[in-house]
Amino acid sequence: MTVAKYMPDDLDRRLISHLRGDGRASLTKLAQVLDVARGTVQNRLDRLLETGTVLGFTIRVREDHDDGV
């Protein structure tokens, strides 16, 4: 059995774009910016994570930050 690869549509791509700019944006804020229901954002994000389209979330730290390591 062959599993089809998930192909993000325009809404998925816009969601990913906003998350790249602000990975901490709330679902409510994303829904407002994308002009869709909060549940739609939740469902899309869940699907992007489940299919491996989005692998996770991370933070960026200034180069001069001393993390004590």
GIJO-V934697 format. One record per residue. N is the residue number from 1. RES is the residue in one small letter. PHI is phi in whole degrees, 0 to 359 (999 if undefined). PSI is psi in whole degrees, -180 to 180 (999 if undefined). Layout:
# GIJO-V934697
N_RES_PHI_PSI, N_RES_PHI_PSI
This chain:
# GIJO-V934697
1_m_999_134, 2_t_256_132, 3_v_262_128, 4_a_289_141, 5_k_285_136, 6_y_286_130, 7_m_249_109, 8_p_299_140, 9_d_266_-171, 10_d_300_-43, 11_l_297_-43, 12_d_300_-44, 13_r_296_-39, 14_r_293_-39, 15_l_298_-47, 16_i_299_-42, 17_s_300_-44, 18_h_293_-38, 19_l_292_-32, 20_r_297_-36, 21_g_282_-34, 22_d_210_89, 23_g_292_-10, 24_r_259_4, 25_a_300_137, 26_s_288_160, 27_l_299_-37, 28_t_297_-46, 29_k_297_-44, 30_l_298_-41, 31_a_298_-42, 32_q_296_-47, 33_v_295_-39, 34_l_272_-8, 35_d_60_47, 36_v_224_171, 37_a_289_151, 38_r_302_-40, 39_g_298_-34, 40_t_296_-44, 41_v_297_-45, 42_q_300_-47, 43_n_297_-43, 44_r_296_-45, 45_l_296_-42, 46_d_302_-45, 47_r_295_-41, 48_l_297_-37, 49_l_287_-45, 50_e_297_-35, 51_t_273_-6, 52_g_82_7, 53_t_295_-44, 54_v_253_124, 55_l_270_-20, 56_g_161_-166, 57_f_230_150, 58_t_214_175, 59_i_240_160, 60_r_245_139, 61_v_237_142, 62_r_305_146, 63_e_298_-32, 64_d_275_4, 65_h_287_130, 66_d_264_110, 67_d_269_6, 68_g_79_11, 69_v_267_999
